[in-house]
Amino acid sequence: MRRSTAATETATGADRRLGRYRLLDLVEREGDARLHRAVDMSGRMVALWAVPLARLCTDAGALERFRHMAAAAARLSHPVIPTILASGEHGGIAFVATMPADGPALGARLADGPLGREEALATLDRVLDALAAAHHVGVVHGALNADTIRHSGAMTMVTGFGRAAPAAIQAGRRDDLSAAMRLTERLLTAHAGHPGVAALLTELRNGGAGAFPDALSLQRAVASVNEAPVPPPPAGPALSRRRPPWLGVMLLAGSALMGGLAVVAVSDRPLPSPAPLPVPSPGKTAEAATVATADPVLPSTVPTTTAKRPPVDAVAQALRSIPCALVGVEAVGGRLLASGTVAGEQAETEVRETVEALAAGWDHGFDLATADAQFCAPLGSVAAALDANRELADPLTATVPAGPALNAGEPLILEIRAPAHPVQLQVDYFTIDGTVVHLLPNPSDSHAALPAGASRRLGKDPGGETGKSERSWTIGPPFGTEMLLTIATAAALFPTPRPEQESAADYLLALADALATIPADAPVPLADARFIVTGP
């Protein structure tokens, strides 16, 4: 990932710990509350808010509010909100740990100029959908603004849920809604020339705090901005009111999360009065007169809309935002099928809930394999690089020619193809027992450069010839679902190769530091991850 422009403060002490978490950088302060970059015992990177219990005890109700809000936040599951992993009290410190969300803050993006109208609307749709889902389970944000939002458009993530608990912020839904209204005005003011935007801004400014009763109503108003205006009605029969177009995949998702709310447009216009009947002239025939006096034919039923299937790409995009999951989606025989591997049961639940929420109009199913939750940590550490690679026309690829299932004694062979620019490779094999084996660079082969579009094979076929410096590997115990991670950068990630084998937890700390030191003007890192299943 590109290095964030926000300054960070290094935590003092070589090894500061809070229970099962090792505290790394101090990223942000808010009074006595502090946000740390931390790592748990399995090597998973987390964002950890912490505050001294003494601060909470100064207010008789603060400690109880912390416990209540932390418990409610733990029940929150939404693709736009980083997963809240744990909360508690340890050594006089109250804490909340969440999955980290990398990427530029929306506030920094806006400093370079306003978002385009469609990007602004998509950003607001995801933010408001997350807010509505949080309020539904009793969770408030308490500090929503452009700096707590990462990325924009379809990649938007809302960070900071759970921070209100350790920070003892006494905020409610109305405070969140007021913040969302201010954000809406900020993102859309540059597009006030659009009739729909102008109407929404007028409602926000004139209606005050009571303009919208909740986040869902504001989300609907934002989604309706692009409705075509109705021309002034001509004299005569009343025209039907407008039928709203499909309101967008994420609005359907929000509706599903809020209790299966459906939007059905039904025409309720009055039937037009029959036109005056012409009086036949004497010269008209009897047949013509009969036609002229016939009753008008009226429709026997009023048509209604049916649920419209969201695009497959939109569902796939939402699934990519789920940490700890490598899941794709495709339409097979008119049915939506989500397939792939997830790291842990929580990730599987998020995948299923996301598809259920977004797949309105689709018959859908799942073909998911569940790997150990420990693999969530390496996936999270390269989430931005995985996303960047998916966007390329010619991405970095790393495939196992023998397929994803390998048995004891079989060779491990990996085919790697570079993207459309030269890269340096870092190829790692994460085993089921918490070890990582560095396939490239390794003690026998430090040449990890790969020209643009070039291919390279790691390992060798049984009995095949290989150079003296080339390493080979065979499958052995322990067996289970394991992961291959290939990272491509412009320059080598590490000044000297890592030991051929080390603890995954130690390596992930070093990897996070290496990725964080990549210059902001360097090409963005890319990554490809593959799960394989090994057996005896």
LINPE-V142521 format. One record per residue. N is the residue number from 0. SS is DSSP state (a for helix, b for strand, c for the rest). OMEGA is omega in whole degrees, -180 to 180 (* if undefined). BURIAL is # if it has 24 or more other C-alpha atoms within 12 Angstrom, else .. Layout:
N | SS | OMEGA | BURIAL
N | SS | OMEGA | BURIAL
This chain:
0 | c | 175 | #
1 | c | -180 | #
2 | c | -179 | #
3 | c | 177 | .
4 | c | 179 | .
5 | c | 180 | .
6 | c | 176 | .
7 | c | 179 | .
8 | b | -179 | .
9 | b | 179 | .
10 | c | 179 | .
11 | c | 179 | .
12 | c | -176 | .
13 | c | -174 | .
14 | c | 179 | .
15 | b | -177 | .
16 | b | 172 | #
17 | b | -176 | #
18 | c | -178 | #
19 | c | -177 | #
20 | b | 172 | #
21 | b | -176 | #
22 | b | -180 | #
23 | b | -178 | #
24 | b | 169 | #
25 | b | -171 | #
26 | b | -173 | #
27 | b | 174 | #
28 | b | 173 | .
29 | b | -172 | .
30 | c | 177 | .
31 | c | 180 | .
32 | b | -178 | #
33 | b | 176 | #
34 | b | 179 | #
35 | b | 160 | #
36 | b | -174 | #
37 | b | 179 | #
38 | b | 179 | #
39 | c | -173 | #
40 | c | 179 | #
41 | c | -178 | #
42 | c | -179 | #
43 | c | 177 | #
44 | b | 179 | #
45 | b | 167 | #
46 | b | -171 | #
47 | b | 173 | #
48 | b | -178 | #
49 | b | 178 | #
50 | b | 178 | #
51 | b | 178 | #
52 | a | -179 | #
53 | a | 179 | .
54 | a | -179 | #
55 | a | -177 | #
56 | a | 177 | .
57 | c | 178 | .
58 | c | -175 | .
59 | c | -176 | .
60 | c | -173 | .
61 | a | -178 | #
62 | a | 178 | #
63 | a | 177 | .
64 | a | 178 | #
65 | a | -178 | #
66 | a | -180 | #
67 | a | -178 | #
68 | a | 180 | #
69 | a | 179 | #
70 | a | 179 | #
71 | a | -180 | #
72 | a | -180 | #
73 | a | 178 | #
74 | c | -175 | #
75 | c | 178 | #
76 | c | -178 | #
77 | c | -176 | #
78 | c | -179 | #
79 | c | -174 | #
80 | b | 176 | #
81 | c | -175 | #
82 | c | 175 | #
83 | b | -169 | #
84 | b | -176 | #
85 | b | 173 | #
86 | b | 179 | #
87 | b | -179 | #
88 | b | -178 | #
89 | b | 175 | .
90 | c | 179 | .
91 | c | -179 | .
92 | b | 170 | #
93 | b | -175 | #
94 | b | 171 | #
95 | b | -179 | #
96 | b | 179 | #
97 | b | 171 | #
98 | b | 178 | #
99 | c | 175 | #
100 | c | -179 | #
101 | c | 177 | #
102 | c | -177 | #
103 | c | 176 | #
104 | b | 179 | #
105 | a | 179 | #
106 | a | 178 | #
107 | a | 178 | .
108 | a | -179 | #
109 | a | 178 | #
110 | a | 179 | .
111 | c | -180 | .
112 | c | -177 | .
113 | c | 173 | .
114 | c | 170 | #
115 | c | -174 | .
116 | a | -178 | #
117 | a | 178 | #
118 | a | 179 | .
119 | a | 180 | #
120 | a | 179 | #
121 | a | 178 | #
122 | a | -180 | #
123 | a | -180 | #
124 | a | -179 | #
125 | a | 180 | #
126 | a | -177 | #
127 | a | 177 | #
128 | a | 177 | #
129 | a | -179 | #
130 | a | 179 | #
131 | a | 179 | #
132 | a | 179 | #
133 | a | -180 | #
134 | a | -179 | #
135 | a | 179 | #
136 | c | 174 | #
137 | c | -180 | #
138 | c | 174 | #
139 | c | 179 | #
140 | c | 175 | #
141 | c | -178 | #
142 | c | -176 | #
143 | c | 173 | #
144 | c | -176 | #
145 | a | -179 | #
146 | a | 176 | #
147 | a | -180 | #
148 | b | 178 | #
149 | b | -180 | #
150 | c | 179 | #
151 | c | 180 | #
152 | a | -176 | #
153 | a | -180 | #
154 | a | -176 | #
155 | c | 172 | #
156 | b | 180 | #
157 | b | 178 | #
158 | c | 174 | #
159 | c | 174 | #
160 | c | -176 | #
161 | c | -179 | #
162 | a | -179 | #
163 | a | -178 | #
164 | a | -180 | #
165 | a | 179 | #
166 | c | 179 | #
167 | c | 179 | #
168 | c | 179 | #
169 | c | -178 | #
170 | c | 179 | #
171 | c | -179 | .
172 | a | -180 | #
173 | a | 177 | #
174 | a | 177 | #
175 | a | -178 | #
176 | a | 177 | #
177 | a | 178 | #
178 | a | 179 | #
179 | a | 178 | #
180 | a | 177 | #
181 | a | 178 | #
182 | a | 179 | #
183 | a | 179 | #
184 | a | -179 | #
185 | a | -176 | #
186 | a | -172 | #
187 | a | -177 | #
188 | a | -179 | #
189 | a | -177 | .
190 | a | -177 | #
191 | c | 177 | .
192 | c | 178 | .
193 | c | -175 | .
194 | a | -179 | .
195 | a | 178 | #
196 | a | -180 | #
197 | a | -179 | .
198 | a | -180 | #
199 | a | 179 | #
200 | a | 178 | #
201 | a | 180 | .
202 | a | 178 | .
203 | a | -175 | #
204 | a | -177 | .
205 | a | -176 | .
206 | a | 180 | .
207 | a | -176 | .
208 | a | -178 | .
209 | a | -177 | .
210 | c | -179 | .
211 | c | -176 | #
212 | c | -178 | .
213 | c | -177 | #
214 | a | -178 | #
215 | a | 179 | #
216 | a | 176 | #
217 | a | 177 | #
218 | a | 179 | #
219 | a | 180 | #
220 | a | 178 | #
221 | a | -178 | #
222 | a | -177 | #
223 | a | -177 | #
224 | a | -175 | #
225 | a | 176 | #
226 | c | 179 | .
227 | c | 178 | .
228 | c | 179 | .
229 | c | 179 | .
230 | c | 179 | .
231 | c | -178 | .
232 | c | 175 | .
233 | c | 176 | .
234 | c | 180 | .
235 | c | -176 | .
236 | c | 180 | .
237 | c | 177 | .
238 | c | 177 | .
239 | c | 173 | .
240 | c | -175 | .
241 | c | 170 | .
242 | c | -179 | .
243 | c | 175 | #
244 | c | 178 | .
245 | c | -168 | #
246 | c | 176 | #
247 | c | -176 | #
248 | a | -174 | #
249 | a | 175 | #
250 | a | 176 | #
251 | a | 179 | #
252 | a | 179 | #
253 | a | 180 | #
254 | a | -180 | #
255 | a | -178 | #
256 | a | -177 | #
257 | c | 171 | #
258 | c | 175 | .
259 | c | -179 | .
260 | c | -178 | .
261 | c | 177 | .
262 | c | -180 | #
263 | c | 179 | .
264 | c | 179 | .
265 | b | 179 | .
266 | c | -180 | .
267 | c | -179 | .
268 | c | 173 | .
269 | c | 178 | .
270 | c | -179 | .
271 | c | 176 | .
272 | c | 179 | .
273 | c | 177 | .
274 | c | 178 | .
275 | c | -179 | .
276 | c | 178 | .
277 | c | 177 | .
278 | c | -178 | .
279 | c | 175 | .
280 | c | -178 | .
281 | c | -175 | .
282 | c | -177 | .
283 | c | -179 | .
284 | c | 178 | .
285 | a | -180 | .
286 | a | 179 | .
287 | a | 179 | .
288 | a | 179 | .
289 | a | 179 | .
290 | a | -176 | .
291 | a | -176 | .
292 | c | -179 | .
293 | c | 178 | .
294 | c | 178 | .
295 | c | 179 | .
296 | c | -178 | .
297 | c | 178 | .
298 | c | -176 | .
299 | c | -180 | .
300 | c | 176 | .
301 | c | -176 | .
302 | c | 174 | .
303 | b | 179 | .
304 | c | 174 | .
305 | c | -178 | .
306 | c | -180 | .
307 | c | -179 | .
308 | c | 175 | #
309 | c | 179 | #
310 | c | 179 | #
311 | a | -179 | #
312 | a | -180 | .
313 | a | 177 | #
314 | a | 179 | #
315 | a | 180 | #
316 | a | 179 | #
317 | a | 180 | #
318 | a | 180 | #
319 | a | -178 | #
320 | c | -179 | #
321 | c | 178 | #
322 | c | 172 | #
323 | c | 180 | #
324 | b | 170 | #
325 | b | -171 | #
326 | b | 174 | #
327 | b | 180 | #
328 | b | 179 | #
329 | b | 176 | #
330 | b | -178 | #
331 | b | 179 | .
332 | c | 180 | .
333 | c | -179 | .
334 | b | 180 | .
335 | b | -178 | #
336 | b | 175 | #
337 | b | -176 | #
338 | b | 178 | #
339 | b | -177 | #
340 | b | 177 | #
341 | b | 180 | #
342 | b | 178 | #
343 | c | -178 | #
344 | a | 180 | .
345 | a | 178 | #
346 | a | 178 | #
347 | a | 178 | #
348 | a | 180 | #
349 | a | 179 | #
350 | a | -178 | #
351 | a | -179 | #
352 | a | 179 | #
353 | a | 179 | #
354 | a | 179 | #
355 | a | -178 | #
356 | a | -172 | #
357 | a | -169 | #
358 | c | 179 | #
359 | c | 180 | #
360 | c | -180 | #
361 | c | 161 | #
362 | b | -172 | .
363 | b | 180 | #
364 | b | -175 | .
365 | b | 171 | #
366 | b | -171 | .
367 | b | 170 | #
368 | b | -178 | #
369 | b | 176 | #
370 | b | 179 | #
371 | c | -177 | #
372 | c | 180 | #
373 | c | -178 | #
374 | a | 175 | #
375 | a | -177 | #
376 | a | 178 | #
377 | a | 177 | #
378 | a | 179 | #
379 | a | -178 | #
380 | a | -179 | #
381 | c | -177 | #
382 | a | -179 | #
383 | a | 179 | #
384 | a | 175 | #
385 | a | 179 | #
386 | a | -179 | #
387 | a | -179 | #
388 | a | -180 | #
389 | a | -177 | #
390 | c | -175 | .
391 | c | 174 | .
392 | c | 177 | .
393 | c | -174 | .
394 | c | 166 | #
395 | c | 178 | #
396 | b | 175 | #
397 | b | -175 | #
398 | b | 176 | #
399 | c | -174 | #
400 | c | -178 | .
401 | c | 180 | .
402 | c | -174 | .
403 | c | -179 | #
404 | b | -179 | #
405 | b | -178 | #
406 | b | -178 | .
407 | c | 178 | .
408 | c | 179 | .
409 | c | -179 | #
410 | b | 171 | #
411 | c | -180 | #
412 | c | -177 | #
413 | b | 176 | #
414 | b | -177 | #
415 | b | 176 | #
416 | b | -178 | #
417 | c | 172 | #
418 | c | -175 | #
419 | c | 173 | .
420 | c | -178 | #
421 | c | -177 | #
422 | b | 168 | #
423 | b | -174 | #
424 | b | 167 | #
425 | b | -174 | #
426 | b | -173 | #
427 | b | 178 | #
428 | b | -180 | #
429 | b | -175 | #
430 | c | -177 | #
431 | c | -177 | #
432 | c | 175 | #
433 | c | 178 | #
434 | b | 173 | #
435 | b | 176 | #
436 | b | -179 | #
437 | b | -179 | #
438 | b | 179 | #
439 | b | -8 | #
440 | c | 176 | #
441 | b | -176 | #
442 | c | -180 | .
443 | c | -175 | .
444 | b | 178 | #
445 | c | -178 | #
446 | c | -176 | #
447 | c | 180 | #
448 | b | 178 | #
449 | b | -179 | #
450 | c | -179 | .
451 | c | 176 | .
452 | c | -177 | .
453 | c | 179 | .
454 | b | 178 | #
455 | b | 178 | #
456 | b | 172 | #
457 | b | -177 | #
458 | c | -179 | #
459 | c | 177 | #
460 | c | 177 | .
461 | c | 178 | .
462 | c | -178 | .
463 | c | 178 | .
464 | c | 178 | .
465 | c | 178 | .
466 | c | -177 | .
467 | c | -175 | .
468 | c | -175 | .
469 | c | -179 | .
470 | c | 173 | #
471 | c | -176 | #
472 | c | 175 | .
473 | b | -177 | .
474 | c | 178 | #
475 | c | -179 | .
476 | c | -3 | .
477 | c | -175 | .
478 | c | 178 | .
479 | c | 176 | #
480 | b | -177 | #
481 | b | -170 | #
482 | b | 173 | #
483 | b | -179 | #
484 | b | 178 | #
485 | b | -179 | #
486 | b | 179 | #
487 | b | 180 | #
488 | b | -180 | #
489 | c | 177 | #
490 | c | -179 | #
491 | c | -179 | #
492 | c | -176 | #
493 | c | -178 | #
494 | c | 174 | .
495 | c | -178 | .
496 | c | 175 | #
497 | c | 173 | #
498 | c | -173 | .
499 | c | -180 | #
500 | b | 179 | #
501 | b | 177 | .
502 | b | 179 | #
503 | a | -180 | #
504 | a | 179 | #
505 | a | -178 | #
506 | a | -178 | #
507 | a | 174 | #
508 | a | 179 | #
509 | a | 180 | #
510 | a | 179 | #
511 | a | 179 | #
512 | a | -179 | #
513 | a | 179 | #
514 | a | -178 | #
515 | a | -178 | #
516 | c | 176 | .
517 | c | -178 | #
518 | c | -178 | .
519 | c | -178 | .
520 | c | 178 | .
521 | c | 176 | .
522 | c | -178 | #
523 | c | 177 | #
524 | c | 177 | #
525 | b | 179 | #
526 | b | 174 | #
527 | b | -180 | #
528 | b | 180 | #
529 | b | 172 | #
530 | b | 172 | #
531 | b | 179 | #
532 | b | -179 | #
533 | b | -179 | #
534 | b | -180 | .
535 | c | * | .
